[in-house]
């Protein structure tokens, strides 16, 4: 498959500014990229990544200025539903690797939304939402529901449900092999 990229034009503007005998040269670069229509790709992986990016943009746009990424919001939902999960249990439930879960949880902890306690093994951490995390989750729930509604409106309820079921089935079957 040949992928043709749109033309890229780079514009450079050089402006000399003099303030109180101090000469300052400013270089400003701007790119003009013609937008491309999303293409249907022959690869399952690439197509699922396209969909994942589009869904992430939708949800993060609606979560707005909360400061949370969709992945962090999902982790908060899990910690609310199943408190005292270990990092490993959360990683397995989300279908991500241990490093990704650790990084996500560290950001949530840094924001004061969750805390961890040492498990039986010093390397093991158990996670729980803080009061601030529960409050933020409650505050953002209507936005998350709006994202869910928007997703269903754009795909249609039947296709949205079928996509969710097919995605879960694919993740379950592919991760167990």
C-alpha positions, 0 to 999 in steps of 0.5 A: 500500500502506498501512502501519499502524504499531503504537501507540507509548507513551512513558512519562516518569518524573521523579524528584528525587534529593537528595545532600548538598544537591545536587538532581538531577532525572532524566528517564527516557523509555521507549518501548513498541512492540508488535512487528509480524510481518514483512510480505511487501512488493510491492517487490523492493528492499525485500524483498531489504533485509529479507532482507539485514538478517535475514541480517546480524543472524544472522551478526553475532549469531554472530560475537558479541563479535569486534568485527567486522561481517559486512562486515568479516569478508567483507573479511578473507576476501577479503584472505586469499584474494587478498592484495594487492588494491587498494581498487578491486578489493575494492570491485568483488569485493564489489559495493560502491562505492569509499567503502564499501570505503575505510571498511571497510578503514580500520576493519580497518586501525585494528584492526590486522587489515590493512595497506596499501601505496602502489601505482604511483599514490600514490592506489592502495592494496594491502591485505594481512592482518596476522598479527593479521588472519589469527589473528582470521580463523582464530579466527572461522572456526568461528563463521562456519561455524556461521552458514552452518549455521544459515542452511541449517538455517533455510532448508533446504539446497536453498533456501539454495543456490538463494537464494545462486545467485539473489542472485549472478545478480541482483547480476551482471546488475543491476550490469552494466546 
